[in-house]
Amino acid sequence: MSNQEKMEAHYRSIIEQIGENPEREGLLKTPERVSKAMKFLTHGYDINPDEIVQQAIFHEEYSEMVIVKDIEVYSMCEHHMLPFFGKAHIAYIPQGKIVGLSKLPRVVDAYARRLQVQERLTIEIRDCIQRTLDPKGVAVVIECCHMCMQMRGVQKQNSVTTTSAFTGIFLKNDATRKEFINLVQAKLH
C-alpha cells in the first residue's frame, strides 16, 4: 500500500469516527482529495531552503538594506493542524553577496509548508539567510492569523500574532532595526 493509499484509509476512518458516512456521494472522493491537499500543504519537507538561496548568489558590493516585504505566508499549526496565514517581511544587509529576490519568498514557502509554529518559522527563515549569504545582518518579521485561535479555542477573529528575529547589525544597532521597521510599515508602492 502506497503512502497516498495509507493516508486515504486514515482519512476515511476519520470521516467515520466523526459520525459521517464515507460512502455518501459528497464524501466518496474526500479521503483522496484531503490526502493530496495535505501532501501539498506540507511539501516543504521535500525542499532544501539552503539550496534555494545557493542557486542564485551573486557577488556585488551593494551594502545597504535589501527588503522584501509582504511575502504571503501559508502554513499549518503543528498543534491543531489548522492553517495560519499572513505576511513575512525580510531584510538583510549584504556583505559582498546578494541573492535573487525571488529566492526569499521561496525560502519562506519551504519552511512554511511544514507543520510549524510561527516562532520557529521566523527563526528558520532568519538562520537560513544568515547561514547561506553571511550578510552583516538579517531581520525577519512575520504577522499571521491563526485558525486555531479564530475557529476554535478562544475564538478571537481579529487577533494577529507578530514574531521577529534579528542577527548582526539589526541586533546591535537600534537605528538599523528602526529603519527596517519603518520601511516595513511604510506604504511606498
N, C-alpha and C positions, 0 to 999 in steps of 0.2 A: 504494500500500500504506500503510495507517494505521500509526501508531506501535505500536499494540497488535499488529497483524499482524507487524510487523518484530520486536518483542520475542519473539513466539511462535516465529517462524522461528529466532531465535538460540537460544532455549531448546531447541527440537527438535534443533538442531545440537549443543548441549552434551550433551544426552542421548546422542546418537550417539557423540560424542567420548569419553565415559566408558565406552563399551562396551555401552550398553544399546540396546534396540530401541524407538524412539518409537512403533512401531505395536503394541506389546504392549498388551493390554486395559487394564491398570492405568496405563499411561502415555499413553494416547490424548489425554486432556484436560489432562495435566500442563503442557504449554507454555502453554496458555491460563490455567490456574489460577495458575501461577508468575508470569506477566507481570501478572496482576491483583493478586496479592499484592505484588509489587514496587512497583507503582504506588501501592497503599495505604500501604506501608511508607515511601515517600518522598514522600507528598503534601504535606509541609511546604514544598516548593519553590513550591507554589501559594498559600501563605499569607503575608501581611504581618504579622508579630508586632506592629509598632508600631500598626497599625490595630486590632488586638485590644484593646490597652490603651486607645487613644484613644476607643473606643466606650463606655467605662464609667469615665470620670474624674469624680470628684465633689469639690467644694470643701468641705473640712472642716478644722477647726482641731485635729484629733487630732494629737498629736506624739510618741506613744510607739511602740514597736516593733510592727509588724504582721508576723506569721509565718504562712506556710502551709507545713506540713511533711508529709513522707511522700507527696509527689506521685509517682505512678508514672511511670517513665521507660522507654520502649521505643525503641531506636534501632538503627542498623546501622553497624558499624565500616566506615569507608571503606577500610581497608587490606585486609580479607578479605571484606567484605560478609557478615559474620556478625553476629548480634544481640548487643547488650549491653543490660542492663536493670537497674533498681534504683529508687532514690528520690532525689528532689530536695527540698531544704529552702530556702525563700526567705524573706528578711525585708527590710523597708525601714522607714525612719523618715520619715513624711510631713513635708512642708513646705507645708501648705495644700491638698494634693491627695491623695486616696486613690483606689484602683481597686477595682472589683467583684472580690471574692475569686476568683470562677471564672475570671477572666482570667489569673491567674498560671499555673495548670495548662495553660491553652490556649497561653500563650507557650512553656511547656516543650515541649508537643507540636509546636508549629510549628517549633521548631528541632530537636527530636529526630527528627522524621520526615523526616530528610535523611540522606545519607551523612555520618557525623560521626566526630569523635574527642571523647572526653569532656571533654578540656581546653578545646577551642573551644566546645563546647556550654555549659559553665559560664560562660564569658566572654560569649557571645552573650546568654544569659538576663540576666545582670547588666547588661550595657550597654543592653539594650532597656528594662529597668525604669528605669535611671538616666536615659536619654535622654527617655523619654516622661513620667515623673512628676516628674523633677527633685527627688527626695527628699534628705534630709540624708545618706542613705547606703543602700547595698544590700548584702546578704550572700546568697551562694548557695553551698550545699554539695551535691554530688552523690555518691552511693555506688552503684557498679554492679558487676555481674558481667559479664565479657566472654567470650562463647563462643569467641572466637579464642584465648583463654588456657586455657579449660577443655576444649574439644573437640579442640584441635589444639595444635601448638607445645609449650609446657611442660606442658600438661595438669594444671594446678593447680586442681582443682574448688572449693576453698574460698577462693580469692583474691577480694578485693574491692578495687576502686580507688576512692579518695576524692579529689575535687578541690574546691577552694574558690576563690572570687573575691569581693573586697570593694571598696567605694568609700566615700568620705566618712568619716563618723564611725566606721564599722566598721574603717577603716584607721587612723584617728588615735587612737582611744580603745580601749585594751585591755579595759576593763571592759564596754563595749558589745559588743565581739566575744565576750567570755567569756559574757555574758548570753545572746547568741544561741546559742552552742554548748551551753550548759547547758539552754536551753529545747528545743533540737532533741533532745537526749539524754533529756530528762525524759519520763516516761510520765504525762502529765496527763489523758489521756482514759480 
